[in-house]
């Protein structure tokens, strides 16, 4: 089922907010927002909704604004089980799209099942945009949110915002709106300090700040951040997990440097060396995990180079042992977690 009129766009991905946002941009660019929108709701009768869409597609448009249609939240492309009659109706919808040469069609959904014939037929029929396929999509989206508010945002601030908010696009937009309002009239760029002071650690249980302070070797500030952490939290295990994760990455980078696989140039490393090392160890195209440095973002890793250079490998391995010991101590003295973490901070600062 090949698309001959090249007028169909299919947008999908794992985040319904980003999918809807991207599809709306495409829809507005085609018709200025004056076209027709059919929103599919699982609470409604699917057969009726598809029938209405087919009727619109099969009707010759007399007005230019009726030449663009957006089939929004097309959940029937997902894992929901469809009856035989509903599947046949979806195929009829695709036929109507195929032969509606006077129409421009946008289809969007965050629910897809790539194994189904319906999905495969649609990818043959339409120009496809998978918003998850762009590794920089999250950073680009945050930058666009800032631009929409008339602001720029530093790369360091983008990285920190993602660390604090996780992959929650709605939260990115909310925080960017807040940060933009805070900066309005004073400056036109959101920086890392703005995010650090104004954005909560939604995705990390408030452990991002104390983790950063640990590695900055400022004991007084570390103690303050630990106090703030325990004001919101009662369990230190998430913080210890984050510290181990960061240190694990430092260990891997330091090992690559010591083995001569990664040359440091100024305060950065050679990207070509990194690629060569990933091939040498057969570590290409990995799913992202903190257990394997080759799966992580090179921009983020480059920011850790000055930190890596502060410590020898033996010292980093010692830190990992300290974190593990603190974890065991917490399980034995659960009510003394804050004191244990502060004691860990002293040992860490002294390099014990």
N, C-alpha and C positions, 0 to 999 in steps of 0.2 A: 504494500500500500504506500506508494511514493507520493509525496506532496508535489504537485505540479505548479501551483500558483505561488509558492514560497511566501505565503502570507500567514502562516501559523507559527506561534511561538509557545513553547512549553517550558515553564519555569517550575523547578522543584528543588527540594533540599530538606534537611532535618529540622530547620527552625521555621515554624509557621509565620512568625513575625517578619523575618527577613525575606521569605518567599513572597509574602503578600506585598511587602514594600517594593521589592524588585519588579514584581508583576505590575504594580500600580504605576511605577515609573514608565514601563514599556507601554502600558495602556494609555497613559496621559500623553506620551510622545506621539502616539498614533492618532489620537483624536481630541487632545486637549481636555480629556475627562468628560467629553460629551457623548461617548458611545453607550452601549448597553452592557449592563453587568448582571450576570446570572450567578447567584451565590448558592452553592449546594450545601444543604444542612442535613446531617444524619437524622435529625428529628422529623424531617419532612419526607414526603413520598418521592423517592428517587425517580420512579417511572414518570410521575407527573412533571418533575423538574427537568428531566432530560427531554421529555416530550415538548415542553415549552421552548427549550433551547433549539431543538430540531425545527420546530415551527418557525422560529425567528430566522434561523439560518436558511431555510428553504424559501423564505419570502423575499422577493426582489425589493431592494431598498430604493425608495424614492428620494430620500434626503441624505446628504453626505454624512451627517452626524450618526446615522444608523448603519454605517459601514464597518464599524469596529465593535467587537463583542469580547467581553472578558468572562470566561467560565472559571469562576473563582472557587477556591477550596474544593476541587474536584476529588473528593475523598474516595470515590469509587475506583480510583487507580491504586488504592492501598490494599491492605490485607483484609479488609472487610469482605466477608463472603457474600457473593452476589448470586442470585438465582439465575437459572438458565435464561429466563425471559429478560432479566436486567442486563445480563451480558450481551444478549442479542441487541438490546436497545442501545447500549454503549457503542456497539459496532455500527449501528445505524447513525448514531451521533457522529462518529468518525467519517462515515460516508458523506453526511451532510456538510461537515467541515471541508472535506476534500473537494467537493464540487461547488461550494459557495464561493465562486470566484470573485464576487463583488464584495466579499467580507474579509476583514482582517481579524484574526482570532488569537486571543491570548488565553492560555490554560495554565492554571497554577494550583499546586497542592503541596503539602508537607507530608502527605501519606502516599507512598508508592511501594509497590511490590514488583521489583524488577524481573521476577520470575514469570509473571503472568503474560499471556498473549496480548492482553489489553495494553499493558505498558509498552511492550515491544512494538506493537502496531503504531502507538502514538509517537514513539521515537523515530519511526520511519516517516510518519506523516508531517512532523513539525521540526522546526529549528529548536534545539534543546539547550537550556541553560540550567546546569546543576550548580547551585550556589555553593555547594560544599566542595567543589573541585578546585577552588582557588584557595591555596594555603594562606594567602594574605587577605582573604575576604573579611575576616573579623577586624583587622587593623584598618582596612579601607573603609569599612562601614563606620567605625568610630570617627575616623577623619571626616567622613561625609556628614555625620551628625554635628561635628564641630563647625564645619563649613556652613551648614544650614543655619547655625546660630551666629554666623559672621565671625567665627573664630578659627584660628589654627590650633593644632595640638602637637606637642613635641613627641617624637617616637618613644622616648623614655616614659612619657605620661601614658601613651597608648598601651605600652607593655604592662605598666603598673595597673592600669584600669582593668585590663583583661585578667590579670592575676587576682585582683580583688573581686571582680564580678563574675568570673568564669565565662561561659559561653551564653550568657543571657543578654540577648540583643535589646530587649525592652529595658533592662537595667542599664545598659550602656547609654541608651538615649536619655533615660531619666537622669543619670549622673552627669552627662554632658550638658544637659539643660541647666542643672544646678551649678556646675562649674562655670558655665558661660555667664550665668547671671551674676555669680560672684566676681568674675573678672571684668564685667561690663564697665566701661568708662575708665578703667585703670590700665588695661593692656589688651592686646588682641591675640595672645597665645596662651593656651593652657599648658602649664609645665608640670613636671613630676611632683614638685612640692605641693602644688594645688591639690592633686589627686591624693597624695599622702595625708594631707590635713583634713580634707573634706569628704572623702569617700570611705565608707565602711568596708570591712573585709567580708562581703556577703558570701563569697564562695569558699572562704578559707577559715571560718570560725575565728576571725580577728587575729590570726597568727602571723600575718605578713609583716606587720611593723616590728614585733619582737624578733622575728627571724632576721630581718635586715639589721637590727641593732646588735644582735649577737656578732655578726660578721664585721660590724664597723668597729668593734673593740672599744666602745665607749660604755664602760660599766655603769656609770650613773644613768645614762639614757636607757640602757638595757633594763635596769631595774624599774625605771618609770614605765617603760613599755610593758614589762611583765605585770606590773600593778594594773595597768589599763586592760591587759588581756584577761586577768582574773576578775576584773570588775564585771566582764560580760560572760565569762566562761568558768566552769568548775573543773574541767578536765584538761590536762596538759598534753594528752597523747597526740592530739592533732598538731600541736606546736612541735613536739618532738619528731613527729613524722615528717613535717616540713623541713626541719633542720637536717634530718638524715637525708632527705631527698636532695636538698641543696648541696650538702657536703658530698653526697655520692656523685653528683655531677662534677664537682671540683676534683674529686679523686680521679675520675676518668680523664678529665682534661689534663691534669698534672701528669698522669701516666703517659699520655700521648706525647706531651712535651718532653718528658724525660727520655722516652724511647726514640726521640728524633722524628716522630711522625708529624708533629705539629710545630712549626716555627712561629715564634712571636715576633711581630713587626710593630714596634712602638707599643701601643696598648691593645693590639688586636692580633689575630692569627691569620695565616694565609688560608683563604677559602679553598684554593686549589689543593693545598696540603690536606685539608679536611676531607675533601671529596676523594682524593687519592687514598687516604687512610680508610675511609668507609669501604672502598673497593678492595683494599688489601685485606681487610678483616671480613669481607663478604657481608657487609651490613647496609646495603642499599635498600631504599624503599621500605622502611620499617614503619610500623604503627607507632605513634608517639607514646613514649614511656620514659620516666625518669631513670629507669634501670639501664637504659642504653643511650649514651650521649649522641650517637649517630642519628637517632630518631628526632632530635630536638632542633628547634629553630636556631640557625647560625647567628642571627642578629642577637638573640637572647644570650647565646653562649659567648659571643664576643664581649658582651657587657660584664661577663664574669672573669675575663682575663686578668684585670688588675688584682682581683681578689685571689686568683689562683697563684699569681706570682708572689704573694705575701707568704705562702706556706710551702714547705717541702712535703713530699708525699707522706713521709713518716708522721708528720704532724697532723695531716688530714686524716690518716688512718687512726691516729690517737683520738681525734675528735669524734670519729664514728664510734669508737669504743666508749667514749664518755656518754654519748647519746644513748647507746644501748644500755649502759649501766643505770643511767637515770630512768630509763623506761622500766627496768626491772625494779628499781627502788620505789617507783610510784605504785606499782602493783602490790607492793608489800606495805606501803605507808600511804594509802590513798588520801588521807586527810591532810597530809603535809606536802601536797603537790607544789604549792607556791614556793615554799622554802627549798624544796628539792631543785626546782628550776632556777631559783636565784643562786643556789650553791653551784649548779652546773655553769651558770654564767660566770661566776668567779673563776672556776677551774678553766673554763674556755678562755677567758681573758688572760689568765696566767700561763696558758699553753700547757696545762698539766695533762 
